[in-house]
Amino acid sequence: GAVDEGFDLDGDGFLAEGCAHVAETDCDDSDAAVNPDAEELCDDGLDNDCDDLVDDADPDCDLVCTDNDADGYAVEGGECGEVDCEDSDVEVNPGHVEVKDNGIDDDCDGKIDERCFIGTVMR
């Protein structure tokens, strides 16, 4: 019984632009990868997240996070997350467990080879 309830041609869950009763509309209803919930992909010439800003004009593209070892931690810290203290070794990052007696700060906590025993931390 609804009239002019809108269309979602690309199946991404967002209705096409022009549906006034919808808060967030799909700016490209022919591409499921382009919608208000999408992440802006820089340097592709598209407004991926439907905020009317493309690539370098989008503030989302200003944040550069360097992760040379692809372990999910960047060297910049801040908005990029926890600081990777050794970005050339995937086995050294804030999410890694400290390995005893290897002379490396494996978990990036500023301490080298802290020894853990049940309930006690030896420094």
Accessible surface in RSA format (square Angstrom, percent):
REM  Atomic radii and reference values for relative SASA: ProtOr
REM  Chains: A
REM  Algorithm: Lee & Richards
REM  Probe-radius: 1.40
REM  Slices: 20
REM RES _ NUM      All-atoms   Total-Side   Main-Chain    Non-polar    All polar
REM                ABS   REL    ABS   REL    ABS   REL    ABS   REL    ABS   REL
RES GLY A   1   127.59 157.3   0.00   N/A 127.59 157.3  53.31 146.3  74.28 166.4
RES ALA A   2    76.68  70.5  42.36  65.4  34.32  78.1  52.44  73.9  24.23  64.2
RES VAL A   3   126.38  83.2 100.90  91.3  25.48  61.4 104.03  90.4  22.35  60.6
RES ASP A   4   124.06  86.9  99.60  99.1  24.45  57.8  37.45  88.1  86.60  86.4
RES GLU A   5    96.48  55.4  89.24  67.5   7.24  17.2  43.28  83.7  53.21  43.4
RES GLY A   6    15.86  19.6   0.00   N/A  15.86  19.6   3.61   9.9  12.25  27.4
RES PHE A   7   144.36  72.2 140.66  87.1   3.71   9.7 144.17  87.4   0.20   0.6
RES ASP A   8    47.91  33.6  24.17  24.1  23.73  56.1  15.93  37.5  31.98  31.9
RES LEU A   9   141.73  78.9 106.97  76.5  34.76  87.4 110.51  77.6  31.22  84.0
RES ASP A  10    28.97  20.3   4.53   4.5  24.44  57.8  14.15  33.3  14.81  14.8
RES GLY A  11    63.21  77.9   0.00   N/A  63.21  77.9  29.97  82.2  33.24  74.4
RES ASP A  12    30.84  21.6   4.01   4.0  26.83  63.4  13.95  32.8  16.89  16.8
RES GLY A  13    65.41  80.7   0.00   N/A  65.41  80.7  34.92  95.8  30.49  68.3
RES PHE A  14    30.80  15.4  29.12  18.0   1.68   4.4  30.80  18.7   0.00   0.0
RES LEU A  15    45.13  25.1  44.20  31.6   0.93   2.3  44.20  31.0   0.93   2.5
RES ALA A  16    24.18  22.2  24.18  37.3   0.00   0.0  24.18  34.1   0.00   0.0
RES GLU A  17   109.33  62.8  87.95  66.5  21.37  50.9  25.26  48.8  84.07  68.6
RES GLY A  18    79.00  97.4   0.00   N/A  79.00  97.4  42.11 115.6  36.89  82.6
RES CYS A  19    19.20  14.5  11.97  13.3   7.23  17.0   5.28  13.4  13.92  15.0
RES ALA A  20   108.77 100.0  67.25 103.8  41.52  94.5  80.50 113.4  28.27  74.9
RES HIS A  21   124.53  68.1  84.39  58.7  40.14 102.7  78.13  80.5  46.40  54.0
RES VAL A  22    38.03  25.0  25.55  23.1  12.48  30.1  29.23  25.4   8.80  23.9
RES ALA A  23   111.38 102.4  62.83  97.0  48.55 110.4  75.58 106.4  35.81  94.9
RES GLU A  24    92.72  53.2  85.55  64.7   7.17  17.1  32.57  63.0  60.16  49.1
RES THR A  25    34.16  24.3  25.31  25.7   8.85  21.1   7.58  10.2  26.58  40.2
RES ASP A  26     1.81   1.3   0.00   0.0   1.81   4.3   0.00   0.0   1.81   1.8
RES CYS A  27    42.02  31.8  18.36  20.5  23.66  55.6  14.86  37.7  27.16  29.3
RES ASP A  28    46.98  32.9  42.57  42.4   4.41  10.4  16.92  39.8  30.05  30.0
RES ASP A  29    17.03  11.9   8.92   8.9   8.11  19.2   9.88  23.2   7.15   7.1
RES SER A  30   102.13  86.3  65.47  87.4  36.66  84.5  52.49 111.8  49.63  69.5
RES ASP A  31    48.25  33.8  44.55  44.3   3.70   8.7  14.11  33.2  34.14  34.0
RES ALA A  32    52.08  47.9  40.90  63.1  11.18  25.4  41.12  57.9  10.97  29.1
RES ALA A  33    70.29  64.6  52.43  80.9  17.85  40.6  63.38  89.3   6.90  18.3
RES VAL A  34     4.44   2.9   4.44   4.0   0.00   0.0   4.44   3.9   0.00   0.0
RES ASN A  35    14.83  10.2  14.83  14.3   0.00   0.0   0.00   0.0  14.83  14.3
RES PRO A  36    27.25  19.9   8.72   7.9  18.53  67.4   8.85   7.3  18.40 114.4
RES ASP A  37   114.64  80.3  82.47  82.1  32.17  76.1  28.75  67.7  85.89  85.7
RES ALA A  38    24.88  22.9   7.92  12.2  16.96  38.6  17.73  25.0   7.16  19.0
RES GLU A  39   143.31  82.3 125.97  95.3  17.34  41.3  52.36 101.3  90.94  74.3
RES GLU A  40    11.10   6.4   0.00   0.0  11.10  26.4   0.00   0.0  11.10   9.1
RES LEU A  41   101.24  56.4  99.04  70.9   2.20   5.5 101.24  71.1   0.00   0.0
RES CYS A  42    55.81  42.2  33.12  36.9  22.69  53.3  18.93  47.9  36.88  39.8
RES ASP A  43   120.59  84.5  85.74  85.3  34.85  82.4  34.55  81.3  86.04  85.8
RES ASP A  44    59.53  41.7  29.42  29.3  30.11  71.2  37.06  87.2  22.47  22.4
RES GLY A  45    53.69  66.2   0.00   N/A  53.69  66.2  28.18  77.3  25.52  57.1
RES LEU A  46    80.05  44.6  78.02  55.8   2.03   5.1  80.05  56.2   0.00   0.0
RES ASP A  47    23.91  16.7  17.62  17.5   6.29  14.9  14.33  33.7   9.57   9.5
RES ASN A  48     4.36   3.0   4.36   4.2   0.00   0.0   0.60   1.4   3.77   3.6
RES ASP A  49    18.94  13.3  13.14  13.1   5.80  13.7   6.12  14.4  12.81  12.8
RES CYS A  50    26.71  20.2   2.67   3.0  24.04  56.5   2.87   7.3  23.84  25.7
RES ASP A  51    59.02  41.3  37.73  37.6  21.29  50.3  36.38  85.6  22.64  22.6
RES ASP A  52   129.31  90.6 101.68 101.2  27.63  65.3  33.31  78.4  96.00  95.7
RES LEU A  53    66.51  37.0  65.22  46.7   1.29   3.2  66.51  46.7   0.00   0.0
RES VAL A  54    64.25  42.3  56.59  51.2   7.65  18.4  56.59  49.2   7.65  20.8
RES ASP A  55    18.24  12.8  18.24  18.2   0.00   0.0   9.97  23.5   8.27   8.3
RES ASP A  56   116.52  81.6  97.33  96.9  19.19  45.4  37.76  88.9  78.76  78.5
RES ALA A  57    68.72  63.2  40.79  62.9  27.94  63.5  52.65  74.1  16.08  42.6
RES ASP A  58     1.04   0.7   0.81   0.8   0.23   0.5   0.18   0.4   0.86   0.9
RES PRO A  59    85.54  62.3  74.55  68.0  10.99  39.9  76.89  63.5   8.65  53.8
RES ASP A  60    85.68  60.0  65.09  64.8  20.59  48.7  20.47  48.2  65.21  65.0
RES CYS A  61    20.22  15.3   2.30   2.6  17.92  42.1   3.07   7.8  17.15  18.5
RES ASP A  62   108.49  76.0  83.30  82.9  25.19  59.6  34.76  81.8  73.73  73.5
RES LEU A  63    88.95  49.5  66.34  47.5  22.62  56.9  70.86  49.8  18.10  48.7
RES VAL A  64   105.63  69.5  93.61  84.7  12.02  29.0  96.72  84.0   8.90  24.1
RES CYS A  65    58.18  44.0  30.93  34.5  27.25  64.0  19.78  50.1  38.40  41.4
RES THR A  66    45.00  32.0  40.33  40.9   4.67  11.1  30.14  40.5  14.87  22.5
RES ASP A  67    48.27  33.8  27.69  27.6  20.58  48.7  19.60  46.1  28.67  28.6
RES ASN A  68   114.71  79.1  78.70  76.1  36.02  86.7  25.49  61.3  89.22  86.2
RES ASP A  69    24.29  17.0   5.22   5.2  19.07  45.1  14.50  34.1   9.79   9.8
RES ALA A  70    87.08  80.1  58.50  90.3  28.58  65.0  62.55  88.1  24.53  65.0
RES ASP A  71    26.50  18.6   2.07   2.1  24.43  57.8   9.60  22.6  16.89  16.8
RES GLY A  72    66.30  81.8   0.00   N/A  66.30  81.8  36.92 101.3  29.38  65.8
RES TYR A  73    52.40  24.5  51.35  29.2   1.05   2.7  25.37  19.1  27.04  33.3
RES ALA A  74     4.64   4.3   3.58   5.5   1.06   2.4   3.58   5.0   1.06   2.8
RES VAL A  75    62.91  41.4  47.68  43.2  15.23  36.7  47.68  41.4  15.23  41.3
RES GLU A  76    82.99  47.6  49.84  37.7  33.15  78.9  47.23  91.3  35.77  29.2
RES GLY A  77     3.86   4.8   0.00   N/A   3.86   4.8   0.44   1.2   3.42   7.7
RES GLY A  78    73.37  90.5   0.00   N/A  73.37  90.5  45.70 125.4  27.67  62.0
RES GLU A  79   155.42  89.2 116.21  87.9  39.21  93.3  48.85  94.5 106.56  87.0
RES CYS A  80    24.52  18.5   1.76   2.0  22.76  53.5   4.93  12.5  19.59  21.1
RES GLY A  81    39.17  48.3   0.00   N/A  39.17  48.3  35.30  96.9   3.87   8.7
RES GLU A  82   111.32  63.9  99.46  75.2  11.86  28.2  45.56  88.1  65.76  53.7
RES VAL A  83    78.11  51.4  70.97  64.3   7.13  17.2  70.97  61.7   7.13  19.3
RES ASP A  84     3.79   2.7   0.00   0.0   3.79   9.0   0.00   0.0   3.79   3.8
RES CYS A  85    67.93  51.4  33.47  37.3  34.46  81.0  35.35  89.6  32.58  35.1
RES GLU A  86    74.60  42.8  72.52  54.9   2.08   5.0  21.73  42.0  52.87  43.2
RES ASP A  87    13.81   9.7   6.99   7.0   6.81  16.1   7.79  18.3   6.01   6.0
RES SER A  88    94.50  79.9  60.39  80.6  34.11  78.6  48.78 103.9  45.72  64.1
RES ASP A  89    49.98  35.0  46.09  45.9   3.89   9.2  15.02  35.3  34.96  34.9
RES VAL A  90    75.96  50.0  69.11  62.6   6.85  16.5  69.11  60.1   6.85  18.6
RES GLU A  91    98.74  56.7  98.74  74.7   0.01   0.0  43.50  84.1  55.24  45.1
RES VAL A  92     3.79   2.5   3.79   3.4   0.00   0.0   3.79   3.3   0.00   0.0
RES ASN A  93    11.19   7.7  11.19  10.8   0.00   0.0   0.00   0.0  11.19  10.8
RES PRO A  94    29.25  21.3   6.94   6.3  22.32  81.1   7.20   5.9  22.05 137.0
RES GLY A  95    52.49  64.7   0.00   N/A  52.49  64.7  21.94  60.2  30.55  68.4
RES HIS A  96    48.26  26.4  37.69  26.2  10.57  27.0  33.36  34.4  14.91  17.3
RES VAL A  97   119.92  78.9 114.31 103.5   5.62  13.5 118.81 103.2   1.11   3.0
RES GLU A  98    25.67  14.7   7.97   6.0  17.70  42.1   7.97  15.4  17.70  14.4
RES VAL A  99    71.02  46.7  67.26  60.9   3.76   9.1  71.02  61.7   0.00   0.0
RES LYS A 100   124.01  60.5 110.37  67.7  13.64  32.5  64.64  58.2  59.37  63.2
RES ASP A 101    83.11  58.2  50.32  50.1  32.79  77.5  32.01  75.3  51.10  51.0
RES ASN A 102    58.54  40.4  30.73  29.7  27.81  67.0  30.61  73.7  27.93  27.0
RES GLY A 103    52.08  64.2   0.00   N/A  52.08  64.2  27.39  75.2  24.69  55.3
RES ILE A 104    74.09  42.2  70.90  52.8   3.19   7.7  74.09  53.4   0.00   0.0
RES ASP A 105    24.60  17.2  21.04  20.9   3.56   8.4  14.32  33.7  10.28  10.3
RES ASP A 106     5.28   3.7   5.28   5.3   0.00   0.0   0.00   0.0   5.28   5.3
RES ASP A 107    29.75  20.8  24.72  24.6   5.04  11.9   7.14  16.8  22.61  22.5
RES CYS A 108    27.45  20.8   1.33   1.5  26.12  61.4   1.78   4.5  25.66  27.7
RES ASP A 109    62.96  44.1  33.75  33.6  29.21  69.1  35.48  83.5  27.48  27.4
RES GLY A 110    70.96  87.5   0.00   N/A  70.96  87.5  37.18 102.0  33.79  75.7
RES LYS A 111    84.58  41.3  80.12  49.2   4.45  10.6  54.26  48.8  30.31  32.3
RES ILE A 112   106.92  60.8  82.42  61.4  24.50  59.0  82.42  59.3  24.50  66.5
RES ASP A 113    29.22  20.5  22.06  22.0   7.16  16.9  10.75  25.3  18.47  18.4
RES GLU A 114    18.67  10.7  12.34   9.3   6.33  15.1  10.45  20.2   8.22   6.7
RES ARG A 115   102.57  43.1 102.03  52.0   0.54   1.3  16.88  23.1  85.69  51.9
RES CYS A 116    92.26  69.8  63.85  71.2  28.41  66.8  32.00  81.1  60.26  65.0
RES PHE A 117   111.91  56.0  96.52  59.8  15.39  40.0 105.00  63.7   6.91  19.8
RES ILE A 118   181.92 103.5 155.56 115.9  26.36  63.5 162.44 117.0  19.48  52.9
RES GLY A 119    86.24 106.4   0.00   N/A  86.24 106.4  44.16 121.2  42.09  94.3
RES THR A 120    71.04  50.5  65.77  66.7   5.27  12.6  42.42  57.0  28.62  43.3
RES VAL A 121    73.12  48.1  52.05  47.1  21.08  50.8  52.05  45.2  21.08  57.2
RES MET A 122   100.39  52.0  97.47  64.5   2.92   6.9  80.46  68.4  19.93  26.4
RES ARG A 123   196.96  82.7 118.77  60.5  78.19 186.2  85.74 117.2 111.22  67.4
END  Absolute sums over single chains surface
CHAIN  1 A     8059.3       5463.1       2596.1       4581.3       3477.9
END  Absolute sums over all chains
TOTAL          8059.3       5463.1       2596.1       4581.3       3477.9
